[in-house]
């Protein structure tokens, strides 16, 4: 699968049935030696009063259950 095919897919947590974002807003962690994807890094920004808290979620490639036509489903419990 090409990176361009992953772009624009919704990222969904299987356990919480929650949408975390769209892959265009995420980063990929790639092994420099063989070019394989190691993880998705998804930025999550939450507002607390007037302050913005930035926290990233790292989803290891082996936690991804399914890459479908419109979404990527993962399980963080794994």
N, C-alpha and C positions, 0 to 999 in steps of 0.2 A: 504494500500500500504506500502511496506517495503522500508526502506532507500536505500537498495541495488538496488531497482527498479528505484529510482529517479536518481541515479548516472549516469553520462554520458549524460544526456538529455540537449539539448540546451535551454537557457533561452531567450525568445523573448518578447520584449515590443510591445504590440498591437498598441498603439498610434503612435509610431515612426517607426514601422516595422523594429526594430533594434535588432540584436543579441547581448546580453550582455555577454555571456560566456557559459560555460558548468558547470553543477551543481557540478561536481567533484572539481571545483575551487571556490566553494561557501561554506558558513557556514550556519548551521541551528540554529535558535533560538527556543529552546524547553521549554515548560512549565514543570518544574521539578515535579510538583504534579501529573499531569495526563499523561505526556509524549506526549502531542499533539504538533505539529509543529505550532509555532506562526508566524515565518517569515523566509525568506531566506535573508542572508546577502551576497551580491556579491561585492567582491573587484574590483575596477576599478583603474588602474594605468595609468596615462598619463604623457608623457614626455614633459616638457616645457624647451627648451634649454638643459642644462646639468642636470637639476633637475627633479626628479620624484615626481609627486604629487599623493598621495594615497588618494582615497575617496571611501567610501563604499555606496552601494545602499541597502536600506532595503525595502524588498517587503513583506508586510503583507500577511498572508495566505489567507485572504478574498479578496485580490486583484488578486489572481490567478484565471484566467478564465477557463483554461483547462490544464490538464496533459495528454499529448498524448504519443504515442509510442516512438517518437523521440525528443519531445520538450515540454517545459512548457511555456504557453502563459499567460501573466499577463497584467493588466491595472493599471498604476500608477495614472491615473486621478480619480480613484474611491475613 
